[in-house]
């Protein structure tokens, strides 16, 4: 079954942080992923809601599926997301039992890692897998890169995704790519605030698409501002740290790579949070890669295919330099 994804993007960038929200109406899901600054309409068959008491807005992609889309600003460019048998935006399936002479990497992150607006073959985890297996880094080793990225998820939601899906693959390395907005993104708090804001807008549902996008972005900005003001930078840091503490009860810090851009656009002093984490998690590999430039970004700020290529090449160098001996497995 093929599912058509029609995506409309907020071009006017109001804020740098984001959250995932959605509501069902008839046979459609309206999914607002605020770090993407967009409104996307997705057929119900493409997304499955899986709420729980602490994850009211959690969802997963339907497995063994193809989601077809077009660039919002260029309808002539087609996009295909290939969703594998585990609900991941990955071009192939992976055995739970790791094959012999295989080094397994899991990637985590938001829409920048998921690969929003680029076909599955072109997202940076797929390109990283190609580089690691074709650059003769380890001729005798197969290197797998399994993409757990999901648009709009915050740290807490991504950790749940790792627990539910990623942990069973027993990775040798985990690469978390933070686009910047994750330092202030709290799905559980932001989503109801933004929805309530939209309810106050007269005839919001019947507005034309561009106006809905505009007002949705403004509501998100107000919601973000309220959360940042209420919690403050220290409060946000404490919340995010609690989530990471939980992650490291089940994951060895020494195999964890936390990667950000050199210049972080988050709306707060992200460097302070990073420095705190570097001291707290002293075995984690913290690294930075160059920011993307014009031509490597779509109009809304997401990486283009060229941008994903640059991210893949930058992370390839980090992985190769930091873990070259461990990558080359002679037998397992």
C-alpha positions in Angstrom: 0.0 0.0 0.0 1.2 3.4 -0.9 0.3 6.4 1.3 0.4 9.9 -0.1 2.0 12.5 2.2 1.1 16.1 1.3 3.4 18.5 3.2 3.0 22.3 3.6 5.8 24.3 5.1 6.0 27.4 7.2 8.5 29.5 5.3 8.6 32.3 7.7 10.8 31.0 10.6 9.4 32.2 13.9 11.4 30.2 16.3 14.2 27.6 16.3 12.7 25.1 18.8 9.9 22.6 18.1 7.5 19.9 19.0 5.4 17.2 17.4 1.6 17.5 17.6 -1.2 16.0 15.8 -5.0 15.5 15.8 -7.3 13.2 13.9 -10.1 14.6 11.7 -12.2 12.1 9.7 -9.6 10.0 7.8 -6.6 12.3 8.1 -4.0 13.1 10.6 -2.9 16.8 10.9 0.7 16.6 12.1 2.4 19.8 13.2 6.1 19.3 13.7 7.2 22.7 14.9 10.9 22.4 14.4 10.1 21.8 10.8 7.8 24.9 11.0 5.2 23.1 8.9 1.8 21.7 8.7 1.6 18.2 7.1 -1.5 16.3 6.2 -0.9 12.5 6.4 -3.3 9.7 5.6 -4.3 7.9 8.7 -2.6 4.7 7.3 0.8 6.3 7.5 1.0 7.1 11.2 -0.1 5.1 14.2 -0.9 6.9 17.4 0.6 5.1 20.5 -0.2 7.3 23.5 0.6 6.3 27.0 0.3 8.2 30.3 3.7 9.9 30.0 3.8 10.1 26.2 0.4 11.5 25.1 1.5 12.5 21.6 3.7 9.6 20.8 3.3 8.0 17.4 5.1 5.6 15.1 5.2 5.1 11.3 3.3 2.2 9.9 5.8 -0.5 8.9 6.4 -2.0 5.4 5.1 1.1 3.8 6.0 3.8 1.2 5.1 7.4 1.8 5.1 9.5 -1.3 5.5 13.3 -1.1 6.6 16.4 -3.0 8.7 19.3 -2.0 6.3 22.0 -0.8 8.1 24.7 -2.8 8.6 22.6 -5.9 5.8 20.1 -6.7 7.9 18.7 -9.5 10.3 17.0 -7.1 9.0 13.7 -5.7 10.1 12.2 -2.4 9.7 8.6 -1.3 10.1 7.6 2.3 10.6 3.8 2.5 9.4 2.6 5.9 10.9 -0.8 6.7 9.5 -3.7 8.7 10.3 -2.0 12.0 8.7 1.4 11.2 12.0 3.1 10.4 12.8 5.4 7.5 15.4 2.9 6.1 15.8 1.4 2.7 16.3 -2.1 4.1 15.4 -4.4 7.0 18.0 -5.4 9.6 18.2 -8.7 11.4 17.8 -8.6 15.1 20.7 -11.0 15.5 23.8 -9.1 14.3 25.5 -11.0 11.4 29.1 -12.1 11.7 31.8 -9.4 11.1 29.2 -6.6 11.4 29.5 -3.3 13.3 26.2 -1.8 14.0 25.4 2.0 14.4 22.1 3.5 15.5 21.3 7.1 14.7 19.0 9.2 16.8 17.6 12.7 16.2 14.7 14.8 14.9 13.7 15.6 11.3 17.3 16.4 10.4 18.1 12.7 11.1 14.9 11.3 9.8 15.5 13.0 6.5 12.5 15.2 6.1 12.0 16.4 2.5 14.6 14.0 1.0 14.0 10.5 -0.2 15.1 7.7 2.1 18.2 6.9 -0.1 19.5 10.4 0.4 19.2 11.0 4.2 22.5 11.3 6.0 22.3 7.9 7.9 22.0 6.1 4.6 24.8 8.2 3.1 26.9 7.5 6.1 26.4 3.8 5.7 27.5 4.0 2.1 30.6 6.0 3.0 31.6 3.6 5.8 31.2 0.6 3.5 32.8 2.0 0.3 35.7 4.0 1.7 37.7 0.9 2.6 37.6 1.9 6.3 37.3 -1.8 7.2 37.3 -4.1 4.2 36.5 -7.1 6.3 33.6 -5.6 8.2 30.1 -4.7 7.2 28.9 -1.5 8.9 25.2 -1.1 9.4 23.6 2.3 10.1 20.0 2.0 11.4 18.0 5.3 11.4 15.8 5.9 14.4 15.3 9.6 13.6 11.8 10.9 13.9 10.5 14.4 13.1 9.3 16.6 16.0 10.4 14.2 18.8 12.1 15.7 21.8 14.8 14.0 23.9 12.3 12.1 26.0 10.4 10.8 23.0 13.6 9.8 21.2 14.8 7.9 24.3 11.5 6.0 24.4 12.0 5.2 20.7 15.5 3.8 21.4 14.1 1.7 24.3 11.1 0.4 22.2 12.9 -0.1 18.9 16.7 0.5 19.0 17.9 -1.3 22.1 17.1 -4.8 20.7 19.5 -4.3 17.9 22.4 -4.2 20.4 24.3 -1.4 18.7 28.1 -1.0 18.9 27.7 2.8 18.6 24.9 5.3 18.9 25.1 8.7 17.1 22.7 11.4 18.3 22.6 14.3 16.0 21.1 17.4 17.6 19.8 20.0 15.1 19.6 22.7 17.8 15.9 22.9 18.7 16.1 19.9 21.0 17.5 21.9 23.8 14.1 23.6 24.3 11.7 21.1 22.9 9.2 19.5 25.4 6.4 17.8 23.5 4.2 17.0 26.5 4.1 20.7 27.6 4.1 22.5 24.2 1.5 20.5 22.3 -1.6 21.3 24.4 -0.5 25.0 24.7 -0.3 25.3 20.9 -3.5 23.4 20.3 -5.4 25.7 22.7 -3.9 28.8 21.0 -5.2 27.6 17.7 -8.7 27.1 19.1 -8.8 30.8 20.0 -8.3 31.7 16.3 -11.6 32.3 14.6 -12.4 29.7 11.9 -8.9 28.3 12.1 -9.8 25.0 10.5 -11.5 26.6 7.6 -8.7 29.1 6.9 -6.7 28.7 3.7 -3.5 26.7 4.1 -1.1 29.6 4.1 -3.0 31.4 6.9 -3.2 28.2 8.9 0.5 27.8 8.6 1.1 31.3 9.7 -1.1 31.1 12.7 0.1 27.7 13.7 3.7 29.1 13.7 2.6 32.0 15.8 0.9 29.7 18.3 4.0 27.6 18.5 6.1 30.7 19.2 3.9 31.8 22.0 4.0 28.3 23.5 7.7 28.1 23.3 8.1 31.5 24.9 5.9 30.5 27.8 7.7 27.3 28.5 11.1 28.9 28.3 10.0 31.7 30.6 8.3 29.3 33.1 11.2 26.8 33.3 14.1 29.1 32.5 17.4 27.8 31.0 18.4 26.0 34.3 15.0 24.4 34.5 15.1 23.2 30.9 18.7 21.9 31.5 17.5 19.9 34.6 14.6 18.3 32.7 16.8 17.3 29.7 19.5 16.0 32.0 16.9 13.8 33.8 16.1 12.3 30.4 19.7 11.6 29.5 20.4 10.2 33.0 17.6 7.7 32.3 19.1 6.8 28.9 22.5 6.1 30.4 21.0 3.5 32.8 20.6 1.3 29.7 23.3 2.6 27.4 27.1 2.6 27.8 28.3 6.2 27.6 31.5 5.2 25.8 29.6 4.2 22.7 27.5 7.3 22.6 28.3 10.2 20.2 26.5 13.5 20.7 26.9 15.7 17.6 25.8 19.3 17.1 26.5 22.1 14.6 29.3 24.4 15.5 26.9 27.3 15.8 23.8 26.1 17.7 20.6 28.0 17.2 18.3 27.0 20.1 16.9 30.1 21.7 18.9 29.6 24.9 22.5 29.4 25.8 23.0 25.8 24.6 26.7 25.9 25.3 26.1 26.1 29.0 24.0 22.9 28.8 26.6 21.2 26.7 29.4 22.1 29.1 27.3 20.8 32.0 26.7 17.5 30.1 30.4 17.2 29.2 31.3 17.2 32.9 28.4 14.9 33.9 28.9 12.4 31.1 32.6 12.3 30.8 32.7 9.1 28.7 30.4 10.4 26.0 32.0 11.7 22.7 30.8 15.3 22.2 31.6 16.7 18.8 30.6 19.5 16.5 30.3 19.7 12.7 30.2 22.7 10.3 26.9 24.4 9.9 25.2 24.1 6.5 25.5 26.8 4.0 23.2 28.3 1.3 22.6 25.6 -1.3 22.7 22.9 1.4 19.4 24.0 3.0 15.8 24.1 1.9 13.9 27.4 2.3 12.6 26.3 5.7 16.0 25.4 7.1 16.0 21.7 6.6 19.0 20.0 5.0 18.7 19.4 1.2 20.2 16.3 -0.3 23.5 18.2 -0.5 23.1 19.2 3.2 22.6 15.5 4.1 25.7 14.7 2.1 27.7 17.2 4.1 26.4 16.0 7.4 27.2 12.4 6.4 30.7 13.3 5.4 31.3 15.3 8.6 30.0 12.5 10.9 32.0 9.9 8.8 35.2 11.7 9.7 34.2 11.8 13.4 33.4 8.1 13.5 36.4 7.1 11.5 38.8 9.1 13.7 37.3 8.3 17.0 36.5 4.6 16.6 38.6 3.3 13.7 40.0 0.3 15.6 36.7 -0.8 17.0 35.0 -0.5 13.6 37.2 -3.2 12.1 35.8 -6.4 13.5 37.6 -9.5 12.4 35.1 -11.9 13.9 32.1 -11.9 16.3 
